[in-house]
């Protein structure tokens, strides 16, 4: 009989512990209130710069327990209009810091700016901001804050553009690769693809004269600093396209030019990979 009482006591104690744990275990609840605070300087003038930062603060959504929350920022050019999402510098902090350059990019996108040719400066305009919050990957925990208005924000053209290098040589008259000659070399740039910005792989098609001689420059800093060619020494090496109309060679940091004495003239496709320092020449337009 004593053994039965002892077992019953253990069972009751276990039930008690279970009940206690049920009472104290955190339980998720969907938040209903999430506030983005209006900055004290919301009525002032914000001139966005490439290295600037905007700082916002918000309340923490009440999920029923303390947990790591991921925050975000959305901007719009009208309250409730199309939004552009910006990732904060520290996504798990309720003090939300975003790069001013990201805000400028968002303003361009929301205005429908796709290239520098589309850009116009509208001056200081209102920008609407709200915060977002989510508990880990729990989709149902996502919540958006109220909108706040920054009354006067001046952006700039901030869309990433394909990088380029320059072909300098006899086809363009050997102008010095300097900022003063940027206009003269504008048609002799070789660009990254627009869907692969930052790749450091450049593509171009040029209408070459007969027997072209040239090398490449990664910046307009003069003759010596950013030159890439066939060899280190300032002397041309002769090359010829293969029977299939192609040639791939190693690119060397130096001033040795690529010379094609047997090229009769016409279109030539050039692909420069600055990652592997390889350059490919193709007869005709191969892009």
C-alpha positions as CSV (number, residue, x, y, z in Angstrom):
1,X,0.0,0.0,0.0
2,X,2.8,2.4,0.8
3,X,4.3,1.8,-2.7
4,X,0.9,2.7,-4.3
5,X,0.8,6.0,-2.3
6,X,4.4,6.7,-3.3
7,X,3.6,6.2,-7.0
8,X,0.6,8.4,-6.7
9,X,2.6,11.2,-5.1
10,X,5.2,11.0,-7.9
11,X,2.4,11.2,-10.5
12,X,0.8,14.2,-8.8
13,X,4.2,15.9,-8.6
14,X,4.8,15.3,-12.3
15,X,1.4,16.7,-13.2
16,X,2.2,19.7,-11.1
17,X,5.4,20.3,-12.9
18,X,3.7,19.9,-16.3
19,X,1.1,22.4,-15.2
20,X,3.7,24.8,-14.0
21,X,5.7,24.6,-17.3
22,X,2.5,25.1,-19.3
23,X,1.9,28.3,-17.4
24,X,5.4,29.7,-17.9
25,X,6.3,28.5,-21.4
26,X,6.3,31.5,-23.8
27,X,3.3,31.6,-26.2
28,X,3.4,33.4,-29.5
29,X,0.7,36.0,-30.2
30,X,0.2,38.0,-33.3
31,X,1.2,41.6,-32.7
32,X,-1.4,44.3,-33.3
33,X,0.6,47.5,-32.6
34,X,3.9,48.6,-34.1
35,X,4.9,52.2,-34.2
36,X,7.6,54.0,-36.2
37,X,8.5,57.2,-34.4
38,X,8.6,60.5,-36.2
39,X,12.1,61.9,-36.2
40,X,12.5,65.2,-34.5
41,X,14.0,66.6,-37.7
42,X,11.2,65.3,-40.0
43,X,10.3,68.9,-41.1
44,X,13.9,69.8,-41.9
45,X,15.8,69.4,-45.2
46,X,17.5,66.1,-45.9
47,X,20.2,66.3,-48.7
48,X,21.1,62.6,-49.3
49,X,24.7,61.8,-49.9
50,X,26.6,58.7,-50.9
51,X,28.1,58.2,-47.4
52,X,25.2,59.5,-45.3
53,X,22.9,57.6,-42.9
54,X,19.3,58.0,-41.8
55,X,18.3,56.8,-38.4
56,X,14.8,55.8,-37.3
57,X,13.4,54.3,-34.1
58,X,10.4,52.1,-33.5
59,X,8.6,50.2,-30.8
60,X,9.1,46.4,-30.6
61,X,6.1,44.4,-31.6
62,X,4.6,42.4,-28.7
63,X,5.0,38.8,-29.8
64,X,4.2,37.6,-26.3
65,X,7.9,37.0,-25.4
66,X,11.2,38.6,-26.0
67,X,12.7,37.3,-29.3
68,X,15.1,38.5,-32.0
69,X,13.1,40.5,-34.5
70,X,14.1,41.4,-38.0
71,X,13.3,45.0,-39.0
72,X,13.1,46.6,-42.4
73,X,12.3,50.0,-43.9
74,X,10.0,50.8,-46.8
75,X,9.8,54.2,-48.5
76,X,7.1,55.6,-50.9
77,X,6.6,58.9,-52.7
78,X,3.0,59.1,-51.5
79,X,1.4,57.6,-48.4
80,X,0.1,54.2,-49.3
81,X,1.7,54.3,-52.8
82,X,4.2,51.9,-54.4
83,X,7.0,51.0,-51.9
84,X,10.7,50.3,-52.1
85,X,12.2,48.1,-49.4
86,X,15.6,48.9,-47.8
87,X,17.6,46.5,-45.6
88,X,18.9,48.2,-42.4
89,X,22.6,48.1,-41.6
90,X,21.7,46.2,-38.4
91,X,18.5,44.4,-39.1
92,X,17.8,43.1,-35.6
93,X,18.0,46.5,-33.9
94,X,14.9,48.7,-33.2
95,X,17.2,51.7,-33.9
96,X,17.0,51.3,-37.6
97,X,19.9,52.8,-39.6
98,X,19.7,52.9,-43.4
99,X,22.2,54.1,-46.0
100,X,21.2,57.4,-47.5
101,X,22.4,56.0,-50.9
102,X,19.8,53.2,-50.6
103,X,17.1,55.8,-50.0
104,X,18.3,57.7,-53.1
105,X,18.2,54.5,-55.1
106,X,14.7,53.8,-53.9
107,X,13.6,57.3,-54.9
108,X,15.0,56.7,-58.4
109,X,13.2,53.4,-58.8
110,X,9.9,54.8,-57.5
111,X,10.2,57.7,-60.0
112,X,10.7,55.2,-62.9
113,X,14.3,56.3,-63.5
114,X,16.2,53.6,-65.4
115,X,19.3,55.3,-66.7
116,X,21.2,58.6,-66.2
117,X,19.5,59.9,-69.4
118,X,16.1,59.7,-67.5
119,X,17.4,61.6,-64.5
120,X,16.0,65.0,-63.6
121,X,16.5,66.8,-60.2
122,X,13.1,67.5,-58.7
123,X,14.6,69.2,-55.7
124,X,13.3,68.6,-52.2
125,X,10.2,66.4,-52.2
126,X,8.3,64.4,-49.5
127,X,9.3,60.9,-48.8
128,X,7.0,58.6,-46.7
129,X,8.6,55.9,-44.5
130,X,7.3,52.9,-42.6
131,X,9.0,50.1,-40.8
132,X,8.4,46.3,-41.0
133,X,9.1,43.6,-38.5
134,X,9.1,39.9,-38.5
135,X,9.9,37.1,-36.0
136,X,12.5,35.0,-37.7
137,X,11.0,33.2,-40.7
138,X,7.5,33.1,-39.2
139,X,5.5,34.7,-42.0
140,X,2.4,35.3,-39.9
141,X,4.5,37.4,-37.6
142,X,5.0,40.1,-40.3
143,X,3.7,43.5,-39.4
144,X,3.9,47.0,-40.8
145,X,4.1,50.2,-38.9
146,X,2.4,53.5,-39.4
147,X,3.7,55.9,-42.1
148,X,5.7,58.9,-41.2
149,X,6.6,61.8,-43.6
150,X,10.0,63.4,-44.2
151,X,8.8,66.6,-45.7
152,X,11.9,67.7,-47.6
153,X,14.3,65.1,-49.1
154,X,16.6,65.7,-52.0
155,X,17.9,62.7,-53.8
156,X,20.4,62.1,-56.6
157,X,21.0,59.6,-59.4
158,X,21.9,56.5,-57.4
159,X,21.2,53.6,-59.7
160,X,24.1,51.2,-60.1
161,X,25.5,51.4,-63.6
162,X,27.6,48.9,-65.6
163,X,31.3,49.5,-65.2
164,X,33.5,50.2,-68.2
165,X,37.1,50.2,-69.4
166,X,38.5,52.0,-72.4
167,X,40.1,50.9,-75.7
168,X,42.8,53.4,-76.6
169,X,44.8,53.1,-79.8
170,X,44.9,53.7,-83.5
171,X,41.1,53.2,-84.0
172,X,40.3,56.3,-82.0
173,X,43.5,58.3,-82.8
174,X,45.5,57.6,-79.6
175,X,44.0,60.3,-77.4
176,X,45.6,60.4,-73.9
177,X,43.4,58.4,-71.5
178,X,42.7,61.4,-69.2
179,X,39.5,63.0,-67.9
180,X,39.9,65.8,-70.4
181,X,39.4,63.3,-73.2
182,X,36.5,61.4,-71.6
183,X,34.2,62.7,-74.4
184,X,36.6,61.6,-77.2
185,X,36.8,58.1,-75.6
186,X,33.1,57.8,-74.9
187,X,32.5,55.6,-78.0
188,X,35.5,53.4,-77.2
189,X,34.2,52.1,-73.8
190,X,33.7,48.4,-73.2
191,X,30.9,47.7,-70.7
192,X,29.8,45.2,-68.2
193,X,26.4,43.7,-69.0
194,X,23.5,45.5,-67.3
195,X,22.3,42.3,-65.7
196,X,25.8,41.5,-64.3
197,X,27.0,44.8,-62.8
198,X,30.2,44.3,-60.8
199,X,31.3,41.2,-62.7
200,X,34.4,43.0,-64.1
201,X,33.7,41.3,-67.5
202,X,33.4,43.8,-70.3
203,X,31.9,43.4,-73.8
204,X,32.2,45.6,-76.8
205,X,31.8,45.6,-80.6
206,X,33.8,48.1,-82.6
207,X,34.1,49.0,-86.3
208,X,37.8,48.7,-86.6
209,X,40.0,50.2,-89.3
210,X,42.5,48.0,-91.1
211,X,45.5,46.9,-89.0
212,X,44.3,48.2,-85.7
213,X,46.7,48.6,-82.7
214,X,45.4,49.3,-79.2
215,X,45.5,48.5,-75.5
216,X,43.1,48.9,-72.6
217,X,42.7,51.3,-69.7
218,X,40.6,50.7,-66.6
219,X,40.6,54.4,-65.7
220,X,41.3,57.8,-67.2
221,X,44.5,58.5,-65.2
222,X,47.0,59.1,-67.9
223,X,49.2,56.8,-70.0
224,X,51.1,54.8,-67.3
225,X,48.9,53.9,-64.2
226,X,45.9,51.8,-65.4
227,X,47.1,50.4,-68.7
228,X,46.7,46.7,-69.7
229,X,47.9,45.2,-72.9
230,X,49.9,42.4,-74.5
231,X,53.1,42.8,-72.4
232,X,54.7,45.1,-69.8
233,X,57.1,46.9,-72.2
234,X,55.8,49.8,-74.3
235,X,56.0,47.9,-77.6
236,X,53.3,46.3,-79.7
237,X,53.1,42.6,-80.3
238,X,51.5,41.2,-83.5
239,X,48.4,38.9,-83.4
240,X,46.1,37.3,-85.9
241,X,42.6,35.9,-85.5
242,X,42.4,32.1,-86.0
243,X,40.7,30.2,-88.8
244,X,37.5,30.3,-86.8
245,X,37.8,34.1,-86.5
246,X,38.7,34.1,-82.8
247,X,41.7,34.7,-80.5
248,X,42.1,34.6,-76.7
249,X,45.2,36.0,-75.1
250,X,46.5,36.9,-71.6
251,X,46.1,40.5,-70.6
252,X,49.2,42.0,-68.9
253,X,49.4,45.1,-66.7
254,X,51.6,47.2,-69.0
255,X,51.8,49.2,-72.2
256,X,52.3,46.6,-74.8
257,X,49.7,47.0,-77.5
258,X,47.8,44.4,-79.4
259,X,48.5,44.8,-83.1
260,X,46.5,43.1,-85.9
261,X,48.5,43.8,-89.1
262,X,46.5,41.4,-91.2
263,X,43.0,42.5,-90.0
264,X,41.3,44.0,-93.1
265,X,38.9,46.2,-91.2
266,X,35.3,45.8,-90.1
267,X,33.5,44.8,-86.9
268,X,35.4,43.1,-84.1
269,X,33.9,41.8,-80.8
270,X,36.1,42.2,-77.7
271,X,35.5,40.5,-74.4
272,X,37.8,41.5,-71.5
273,X,37.7,39.5,-68.3
274,X,39.6,41.4,-65.6
275,X,39.1,38.6,-63.1
276,X,41.2,36.1,-65.2
277,X,43.1,38.7,-67.2
278,X,42.0,37.2,-70.4
279,X,40.9,39.0,-73.6
280,X,39.0,37.4,-76.5
281,X,38.8,38.9,-80.0
282,X,36.1,37.7,-82.4
283,X,35.5,38.6,-86.0
284,X,32.2,40.4,-86.6
285,X,29.4,41.3,-84.1
286,X,29.2,38.2,-81.8
287,X,27.1,39.9,-79.0
